[in-house]
Structures are given as C-alpha cells and as structure tokens.
Amino acid sequence: TLVCDGTNFFNANTVQAGATSLNLINGTVSTPAINFAAETNTGIWRSGAGEFDISILGTNRFALTASGLDIAGTGNFTSGISGGKF
C-alpha cells in the first residue's frame, strides 16, 4: 500500500497489521499535511516540535503547544468565555 502527498510516495506498510499508528509529513502553512482537494492551503500541519497547527487559506490561525493555545484573528463568542487570562 502506498500513500501519496501529491509529490512523494510513502510506504504505508511500515507497521504490523493491527497497529494504531499513522505517520504524516509535517506539512507547511501553505500546504498542510491534511488538507482539502478543493482548498489545499486549509488544513492541519505541524510547524515545529510539540506543536499542532491549523492553517486557513495559507495563514496559521490556530497553534496548540505545551505552553497553551494561540488563536490569530478576531472571533465572536456568543456564550462567553470563562477562566483564563485575556
């Protein structure tokens, strides 16, 4: 079984049958590792060690690290926000 990211082919048979691990490339803000066929610059990627990011239209809008959560942009919170520091 092969997995393709549009450029590279990866062997998907690198673990024993029944394993629960899936490895992905890090991706980039403009081409996330998990993206949409109709919008390849929106999806999930990893900008560095211990970081989980979400890119929307090629802009990093969400970064989750061991230090906390960083959301770029503005938002509407209709039910309010409790706790934390703002």
C-alpha positions as CSV (number, residue, x, y, z in Angstrom):
1,T,0.0,0.0,0.0
2,L,1.3,3.5,-0.9
3,V,0.3,6.9,0.3
4,C,0.9,9.9,-1.9
5,D,1.1,13.6,-0.8
6,G,0.8,14.8,-4.4
7,T,4.6,14.6,-4.9
8,N,6.1,11.9,-2.8
9,F,5.1,8.3,-2.4
10,F,5.3,6.7,1.1
11,N,5.2,3.0,2.0
12,A,2.1,2.6,4.2
13,N,3.1,-0.9,5.3
14,T,5.8,0.1,7.8
15,V,4.0,-1.3,10.8
16,Q,2.5,-4.6,11.7
17,A,-1.2,-5.3,10.9
18,G,-3.4,-4.1,13.7
19,A,-1.2,-1.3,14.8
20,T,-2.8,2.1,15.7
21,S,-0.2,4.5,14.5
22,L,-0.4,6.8,11.5
23,N,2.6,9.0,10.5
24,L,2.2,12.1,8.4
25,I,4.6,14.7,6.9
26,N,4.8,18.0,8.9
27,G,3.3,20.0,6.0
28,T,3.6,23.8,5.8
29,V,1.2,26.7,6.4
30,S,0.6,26.9,2.7
31,T,0.3,23.2,2.1
32,P,-0.9,21.5,5.3
33,A,-0.3,17.7,5.8
34,I,-4.0,17.1,5.9
35,N,-5.9,19.4,3.5
36,F,-8.8,19.5,1.2
37,A,-8.7,18.7,-2.5
38,A,-10.6,21.9,-3.4
39,E,-8.6,24.1,-1.0
40,T,-5.1,22.7,-0.4
41,N,-4.0,25.7,1.7
42,T,-6.5,24.9,4.5
43,G,-5.9,22.1,7.0
44,I,-3.8,20.6,9.8
45,W,0.0,20.9,9.9
46,R,3.0,20.9,12.3
47,S,5.2,24.0,12.5
48,G,7.7,22.5,15.0
49,A,8.3,20.0,17.7
50,G,5.4,19.7,20.1
51,E,3.1,22.0,18.0
52,F,-0.3,21.3,16.4
53,D,-1.4,24.0,13.9
54,I,-4.4,24.8,11.7
55,S,-4.0,26.8,8.6
56,I,-6.9,28.6,6.9
57,L,-6.2,29.9,3.3
58,G,-2.4,29.7,3.9
59,T,-2.5,31.6,7.2
60,N,-1.8,29.9,10.5
61,R,-4.9,30.6,12.7
62,F,-4.5,28.1,15.4
63,A,-1.4,26.8,17.3
64,L,-1.6,24.4,20.2
65,T,1.6,23.7,22.2
66,A,2.5,22.5,25.7
67,S,2.5,26.2,26.7
68,G,-1.0,26.8,25.6
69,L,-3.3,27.8,22.8
70,D,-2.8,30.8,20.4
71,I,-5.6,31.8,18.0
72,A,-4.8,34.5,15.5
73,G,-7.6,36.9,14.3
74,T,-10.8,38.0,15.8
75,G,-13.8,36.0,16.9
76,N,-17.3,36.0,18.3
77,F,-18.0,34.1,21.5
78,T,-21.8,34.1,21.8
79,S,-21.9,32.0,25.0
80,G,-19.0,33.8,26.7
81,I,-15.6,32.6,27.9
82,S,-14.8,31.6,31.5
83,G,-11.5,31.3,33.2
84,G,-8.1,32.1,31.7
85,K,-6.4,35.4,31.1
86,F,-7.4,37.8,28.3
